[in-house]
C-alpha cells in the first residue's frame, strides 16, 4: 500500500497537496463565506472568546506556534501556545471565555488528552483539531475541526502537520469573519491563496531534487542547525525535530534573533545551517534574516537557504538555495516545511534507518 514508494513517510509527503485540498474541501462557499459545519460552536459562543490557549505535543505543537501568529494577527484575540504536558501540570488561567484548542493528529495522545480534561474541568471551551475521526480527544471536546488528511502511518508527522496548519488558518479566518476583524476581501484573498496551495505545494515537490541531493552530501554531518524568525521559527524547530527522530543527528532549531544571545558560538567552519527566509514584505523580517545569514557565513557556516524563488538577495548568501513559490508570509510554513521533511526522510534512508519506525518512538504516545 506504499504506492511504489519506499516508505509510508515518503508517500505521505507526496500526498500533501491532496491532503491539504481535502482539509479545505467544502469550507468556503461560492458566496464568499467560510463555513466550519462540524465545529459544534455557535457564533455567539465564538464572539465571547477573549483568550485562546493552544495545547499540543511534538510536531502538532509547532503547528500551534505557527497558528499563534496567524490567529493574533487576523483576530486580535490573545493566543498562547503551550506543550500539553506543561499546561497540564501548572495552574493556567482559564475560564468559560477561554477557548482551548488541542491539536492532535491521532486524537489519542495521552498528554494532550489530559490537557483537554484539565481545561474542561475549569470551564474552558475545548476545540480539537484532529485527523482521526471519532478518536478520544475530539470526543471529549466541545468542538472539532477534522483535517481529513487520511491515515498517517509513518511515525514522523508530515501531512498531519501541513493539514493542521491549514485547519488553524481556517479557524483563524473563521473567527475573523465571525468577529469582523478582517474585511471580506482580505478573507477572500487569503482563501484564494489557500485554495491555490495544493498546486503551489506540488511545484515544491516537483522541484525537490536539490534537497534530495543535499541529503547525500550531509550524511556524515554530526550536527545541523535550523534558523527562522516569526512563522519561520516553528518551521526551523520542525526541521530539527524531523532530523533528530529519523536520522538520529543532533539538530537544533533557533529563532534567528536569538543567535547573538548564545547559539552563534556553535557556528564554526563547515557547520550546516538551514535558514528559512520570509517573503520580502512591508515589514523588516526578510532583511533581518538576510543579515543573520551574513553573520553566520562570516563564521564559516554552510548555508542552505529556503527563500522565495525570485529573491535577488539570496544568490550570494546561499551555498544551496531551496526555492519556494511566492506566498503570504503567514502561509509560507506550509511550503517551507516540505523540503525539510524530504531532507530528513532522504538522509535517514541513506543512513539505512527504518524511516517509518524510528527507534524508541511510537506513532501515538498513549502513555503520559
Ligand atoms: O498524534 P499527535 O498529533 O497528538 O502526536 C503528537 C506528537 O507525538 C507527534 O507530532 C510527534 O512529535 C511526531 N513523531 C512528530 O513527527
Boltz pocket constraint, residues with backbone or C-beta under 6 A from the ligand:
constraints:
  - pocket:
      binder: B
      contacts: [[A, 57], [A, 58], [A, 59], [A, 60], [A, 103], [A, 104], [A, 105], [A, 106], [A, 107], [A, 108], [A, 109], [A, 112], [A, 155], [A, 156], [A, 157], [A, 158], [A, 245], [A, 361], [A, 362], [A, 363], [A, 364], [A, 365]]
      max_distance: 6.0
